[in-house]
Structure formats: C-alpha cells, structure tokens
Amino acid sequence: MNRAGVAAPVYCAEGIQVLRAPTLAVDGWAQRTVTDPARIGELEDLYVSLGFETMTTGLDPSSFGEACTTCAVSACATYVALFTRKITTD
C-alpha cells in the first residue's frame, strides 16, 4: 500500500527472471522490453536503425511470481526479452 492507503499496482514483469540476463549484462547488453515473439521483429528493426545490436532470449517461467495467474503464465511463457547494445567499431 502507498501512503494514501491505496494498494500499489502489481505488474506482471516484476520478479520475472530473464534467461541469460546476468551474462548478457556483463557483456554490455541492456534489457529493453519483454513481448510476444510476433512483435519482436518490429522492435529489432527499430533498434538496429538507431545503431544498436539486438538479441532476444526467453523468460524463466519458474520465476513467475504470485501476480501471474494461470492465463498469464501460459501466455507469457512464450514471450521473449529484447536486449540491445551500441554497435562498436573497433
């Protein structure tokens, strides 16, 4: 609850672990979003046009929290996370 006594919203993405995220972060990748795989291509194209490399990885359904209901778990288990990093010209 917040100071006004109103329950704070719970977002589905809170606490959901992204597979490979720690390893990717070490290599300079930043997590941008989690979405349905059917939409990920649009976002990849956008980030590439802005000068980024892109990479996607799955979610870890075993980490979905109590805020996720049965339908969210079954739907979100197929979602992917998008990571980007600036293209370097070494």
N, C-alpha and C positions, 0 to 999 in steps of 0.2 A: 504494500500500500504506500501511496505517496503521502506528502504532508497534509493534503486535504482529506485523507481517509479513503481515497478512491483507489481501487485495485489497479496496479500498473499493468499495462498490456503485456501479454506474453507473445513473443514472436517465434515462429516455427524454427528459425535458424539458430536461436540461442542454444548453445551447447552441442550442436551437431558437429561432429568431427569430420573433417575432410581428409580422405585418404591421401597420404604423401605430403600433406601441407607443411609439416615441420621441415622435411627435406627440401621442399621447393623454396621455402622462405630462406633457408641458408644459402641457396643458390641465387638469391636476388629476385625471386618471383613474389608478386603481391596478389593476394586473393581479391578478385573484383566482385564476383556475384555467384549465386547458385541458381540454376534454372533448368527448365526442361530441355533435353538434348535437341528437340526440334527447333529451338530458338537460338541455340548457342552459335550457329554459323553466322548469324547476323552480327552478333557481338564480336566474334572473332574478326570479321571483316572490318568492323568499325575500329577496333583497337589496332589492327595491322595498318589501316590507313592513317592512324595517328602516330605511327612509328614504334609500335610495340610488337614483341614476340608474344604469342599466346600458347597456352597449354591448358588442357582440361583433365580433370580427374574425378573419380566417383566420390560418393559420400559413404560414411560408415554407418549403416542402419542400426547397428548395435548400440550406437551412442545417442540415438534419438531420445529426447527427454520426455517427461510426463506431458508436456504441452502438445505432443504429437498424438493424434488419435489414430485409430486403425486405418482410416482412409488416407491420412497424411503419410503414414509410414509406408503404405503400399505405393502411393504415388511418388513420394519424394525419394524412395529407394532407387529410382531410375534417374534422378536428377544428376547433373554434373556441376562441378565448380570450375569457374574460369579464373585462370591466373595470367598475369601479364608481367613483362619486364621490358625496359627500354632496350632497343637493339643497340648493341655496342659495335663500333667499327674499329676494332683493334688492329 
